[in-house]
Amino acid sequence: MTKTVNGCYTLLVFLAGASAAAALLPAADWKALSDRGNEAYHRGAYQEAEKFYADALSQATNFGDRDDRVAASLSGLATAYRAEGKYSQSEKLYQRAIELRETNFGRAHPETAVLLNNLGSLYQIQGRYAEAEPLFKKCLAVWEQAPGDNRRHIATSLNNLAGIYRTRAHYAEAEPLYRRALALNEAAEGGEHPSVALVLNNLALLLENQGKFAAARSLAEEALAIRERTLGPQHPDTAISLNNLADVLRDQVYLDQAEPLYQRALAIREKTLGPDHPQVAETLNSLAILYKERGRYDDAERMLRRAVNIFDNSLGQAHPRVAAGWNNLGQLAFTRHDFHEAARLYRRAMAIWEKTLGPNQPETASTLINLGALSFARKKLDDAERFYRRALEINQAHFGPANPKTAADLNNLGTVLYARKRYNEAETLYRRSLEIYEHSVGTDHATVSDPLLNLAAVYVARRRFPEAAQFYGRGMAILERVMGSDNARLAGRLEIYAALLRKSENYAEAEKVQVRATGIRVKTALRAEEDSETR
């Protein structure tokens, strides 16, 4: 299943206004209202912040447009709207505030850059990456040239620009920007600050995208710990870290550890943001993927449809996150062998991705891969090969010939050639895939098991059982390290391994493997019975 586009993370937003100490001033005072809005915003009380910013704007209009308090109030209210998912209202206020600051200060002024950054953050949330990127670049240029200590502002631009590159899977460009932003925030704020946690969180997402799960988990845990200490356990940003850490754990098949984190994130988001906020939909999407892994298809579909409905209402029908939802519903339909519905949903997702991101982007390739798997299941090998080859072309052009995504495409294409009994060609692709994986993500990464097991199948087809057992054994060892020795998915593969060992005349080892597979199936059946009794 596909994660929602742009993942689950928050962008740095700088609000104009004075310190929170102004709470002692009269309630009607503009500064007091602005500071109370800032305080409410930073503790995640966005509706409360909206009220204070709206009152501050009402006061500021008495000063006239030449007074910067008008632009500051517009920005504050726009930021509250952004956090609440009121994107069209937010955009109008940001644009009006930018016009005022450009008139009063000029286009290249640091205060104007603050608002350009905020507008860019809004565009990024909406999936309008082509509009966001030049704004972030302009802010970075302004703040790097401006006098004074602008480390926090420069870090903001670097973080946000890296987010654009990460979304577009330009990982090599994104990582140095994140690391520079992290160093600047640590120098400016110290290690225990929400701004540090934000970049750690985003860097963890980047590493997870590249399959570097151990490093991603470490950073995600660190970000969560900082947010819990500095923002509290019920803050919306804490929920972001909970969701992202759960994603990493789920991708490593630690489902029992991931589920309570998702449930906690969902509870925080529904309470603080409301049940129809896009961040609620992000957690619903993530939890649905987990339920699909557990075989709880009805629960997964219910959550996915609710997520799509939220994204559709808040972001619009043509948003990449809506496409991700349709794609995931398609995968769920595929799992249920409803191939007609799966094809319809995949094509619906691809149409959105091609329109919003372009026809040669990784998101489009992901749906092509799904269509390839669907065609393969229908035994339409010509269509499967065509879809897989196009996905390979897109990902190879986008990521390069030595990227894990390219390796996955080679492995998929090899599977079609294997089904056509073109074993030499299949073996070549599997070996290329294995080489790329081992070089890029390491010899023990979960994805390495795929070409290893497929190479074993090639040798089985050639009746070279000892070599097949060797590859299968390597692949199984990796899966056990990643999944755990009692994971339900291992049982069937262990049984295949046992059969290979018997054909290799290694009967003693075959018996041990078969006993383990049977034990896993018994435990899985008992767990399923317990789950049905508790639901």
Secondary structure in CASP SS format (residue, H / E / C, confidence):
PFRMAT SS
TARGET T0000
AUTHOR 0000-0000-0000
METHOD secondary structure of the structure
MODEL  1
M C 1.00
T C 1.00
K C 1.00
T C 1.00
V C 1.00
N C 1.00
G C 1.00
C C 1.00
Y C 1.00
T C 1.00
L C 1.00
L C 1.00
V C 1.00
F C 1.00
L C 1.00
A C 1.00
G C 1.00
A C 1.00
S C 1.00
A H 1.00
A H 1.00
A H 1.00
A H 1.00
L H 1.00
L C 1.00
P C 1.00
A C 1.00
A C 1.00
D C 1.00
W H 1.00
K H 1.00
A H 1.00
L H 1.00
S H 1.00
D H 1.00
R H 1.00
G H 1.00
N H 1.00
E H 1.00
A H 1.00
Y H 1.00
H H 1.00
R C 1.00
G C 1.00
A C 1.00
Y H 1.00
Q H 1.00
E H 1.00
A H 1.00
E H 1.00
K H 1.00
F H 1.00
Y H 1.00
A H 1.00
D H 1.00
A H 1.00
L H 1.00
S H 1.00
Q H 1.00
A H 1.00
T C 1.00
N C 1.00
F C 1.00
G C 1.00
D C 1.00
R C 1.00
D C 1.00
D H 1.00
R H 1.00
V H 1.00
A H 1.00
A H 1.00
S H 1.00
L H 1.00
S H 1.00
G H 1.00
L H 1.00
A H 1.00
T H 1.00
A H 1.00
Y H 1.00
R H 1.00
A H 1.00
E H 1.00
G C 1.00
K C 1.00
Y H 1.00
S H 1.00
Q H 1.00
S H 1.00
E H 1.00
K H 1.00
L H 1.00
Y H 1.00
Q H 1.00
R H 1.00
A H 1.00
I H 1.00
E H 1.00
L H 1.00
R H 1.00
E H 1.00
T H 1.00
N H 1.00
F C 1.00
G C 1.00
R C 1.00
A C 1.00
H C 1.00
P H 1.00
E H 1.00
T H 1.00
A H 1.00
V H 1.00
L H 1.00
L H 1.00
N H 1.00
N H 1.00
L H 1.00
G H 1.00
S H 1.00
L H 1.00
Y H 1.00
Q H 1.00
I H 1.00
Q C 1.00
G C 1.00
R C 1.00
Y H 1.00
A H 1.00
E H 1.00
A H 1.00
E H 1.00
P H 1.00
L H 1.00
F H 1.00
K H 1.00
K H 1.00
C H 1.00
L H 1.00
A H 1.00
V H 1.00
W H 1.00
E H 1.00
Q H 1.00
A C 1.00
P C 1.00
G C 1.00
D C 1.00
N C 1.00
R H 1.00
R H 1.00
H H 1.00
I H 1.00
A H 1.00
T H 1.00
S H 1.00
L H 1.00
N H 1.00
N H 1.00
L H 1.00
A H 1.00
G H 1.00
I H 1.00
Y H 1.00
R H 1.00
T H 1.00
R C 1.00
A C 1.00
H C 1.00
Y H 1.00
A H 1.00
E H 1.00
A H 1.00
E H 1.00
P H 1.00
L H 1.00
Y H 1.00
R H 1.00
R H 1.00
A H 1.00
L H 1.00
A H 1.00
L H 1.00
N H 1.00
E H 1.00
A H 1.00
A H 1.00
E H 1.00
G C 1.00
G C 1.00
E C 1.00
H C 1.00
P H 1.00
S H 1.00
V H 1.00
A H 1.00
L H 1.00
V H 1.00
L H 1.00
N H 1.00
N H 1.00
L H 1.00
A H 1.00
L H 1.00
L H 1.00
L H 1.00
E H 1.00
N H 1.00
Q C 1.00
G C 1.00
K C 1.00
F H 1.00
A H 1.00
A H 1.00
A H 1.00
R H 1.00
S H 1.00
L H 1.00
A H 1.00
E H 1.00
E H 1.00
A H 1.00
L H 1.00
A H 1.00
I H 1.00
R H 1.00
E H 1.00
R H 1.00
T H 1.00
L C 1.00
G C 1.00
P C 1.00
Q C 1.00
H C 1.00
P H 1.00
D H 1.00
T H 1.00
A H 1.00
I H 1.00
S H 1.00
L H 1.00
N H 1.00
N H 1.00
L H 1.00
A H 1.00
D H 1.00
V H 1.00
L H 1.00
R H 1.00
D H 1.00
Q C 1.00
V C 1.00
Y C 1.00
L H 1.00
D H 1.00
Q H 1.00
A H 1.00
E H 1.00
P H 1.00
L H 1.00
Y H 1.00
Q H 1.00
R H 1.00
A H 1.00
L H 1.00
A H 1.00
I H 1.00
R H 1.00
E H 1.00
K H 1.00
T H 1.00
L H 1.00
G C 1.00
P C 1.00
D C 1.00
H C 1.00
P H 1.00
Q H 1.00
V H 1.00
A H 1.00
E H 1.00
T H 1.00
L H 1.00
N H 1.00
S H 1.00
L H 1.00
A H 1.00
I H 1.00
L H 1.00
Y H 1.00
K H 1.00
E H 1.00
R H 1.00
G C 1.00
R C 1.00
Y H 1.00
D H 1.00
D H 1.00
A H 1.00
E H 1.00
R H 1.00
M H 1.00
L H 1.00
R H 1.00
R H 1.00
A H 1.00
V H 1.00
N H 1.00
I H 1.00
F H 1.00
D H 1.00
N H 1.00
S H 1.00
L H 1.00
G C 1.00
Q C 1.00
A C 1.00
H C 1.00
P H 1.00
R H 1.00
V H 1.00
A H 1.00
A H 1.00
G H 1.00
W H 1.00
N H 1.00
N H 1.00
L H 1.00
G H 1.00
Q H 1.00
L H 1.00
A H 1.00
F H 1.00
T H 1.00
R C 1.00
H C 1.00
D C 1.00
F H 1.00
H H 1.00
E H 1.00
A H 1.00
A H 1.00
R H 1.00
L H 1.00
Y H 1.00
R H 1.00
R H 1.00
A H 1.00
M H 1.00
A H 1.00
I H 1.00
W H 1.00
E H 1.00
K H 1.00
T H 1.00
L C 1.00
G C 1.00
P C 1.00
N C 1.00
Q C 1.00
P H 1.00
E H 1.00
T H 1.00
A H 1.00
S H 1.00
T H 1.00
L H 1.00
I H 1.00
N H 1.00
L H 1.00
G H 1.00
A H 1.00
L H 1.00
S H 1.00
F H 1.00
A H 1.00
R C 1.00
K C 1.00
K C 1.00
L H 1.00
D H 1.00
D H 1.00
A H 1.00
E H 1.00
R H 1.00
F H 1.00
Y H 1.00
R H 1.00
R H 1.00
A H 1.00
L H 1.00
E H 1.00
I H 1.00
N H 1.00
Q H 1.00
A H 1.00
H H 1.00
F H 1.00
G C 1.00
P C 1.00
A C 1.00
N C 1.00
P H 1.00
K H 1.00
T H 1.00
A H 1.00
A H 1.00
D H 1.00
L H 1.00
N H 1.00
N H 1.00
L H 1.00
G H 1.00
T H 1.00
V H 1.00
L H 1.00
Y H 1.00
A H 1.00
R C 1.00
K C 1.00
R C 1.00
Y H 1.00
N H 1.00
E H 1.00
A H 1.00
E H 1.00
T H 1.00
L H 1.00
Y H 1.00
R H 1.00
R H 1.00
S H 1.00
L H 1.00
E H 1.00
I H 1.00
Y H 1.00
E H 1.00
H H 1.00
S H 1.00
V C 1.00
G C 1.00
T C 1.00
D C 1.00
H C 1.00
A H 1.00
T H 1.00
V H 1.00
S H 1.00
D H 1.00
P H 1.00
L H 1.00
L H 1.00
N H 1.00
L H 1.00
A H 1.00
A H 1.00
V H 1.00
Y H 1.00
V H 1.00
A H 1.00
R C 1.00
R C 1.00
R C 1.00
F H 1.00
P H 1.00
E H 1.00
A H 1.00
A H 1.00
Q H 1.00
F H 1.00
Y H 1.00
G H 1.00
R H 1.00
G H 1.00
M H 1.00
A H 1.00
I H 1.00
L H 1.00
E H 1.00
R H 1.00
V H 1.00
M H 1.00
G C 1.00
S C 1.00
D C 1.00
N C 1.00
A C 1.00
R C 1.00
L H 1.00
A H 1.00
G H 1.00
R H 1.00
L H 1.00
E H 1.00
I H 1.00
Y H 1.00
A H 1.00
A H 1.00
L H 1.00
L H 1.00
R H 1.00
K H 1.00
S C 1.00
E C 1.00
N C 1.00
Y H 1.00
A H 1.00
E H 1.00
A H 1.00
E H 1.00
K H 1.00
V H 1.00
Q H 1.00
V H 1.00
R H 1.00
A H 1.00
T H 1.00
G H 1.00
I H 1.00
R H 1.00
V H 1.00
K H 1.00
T H 1.00
A H 1.00
L H 1.00
R H 1.00
A H 1.00
E H 1.00
E H 1.00
D H 1.00
S H 1.00
E H 1.00
T H 1.00
R C 1.00
END
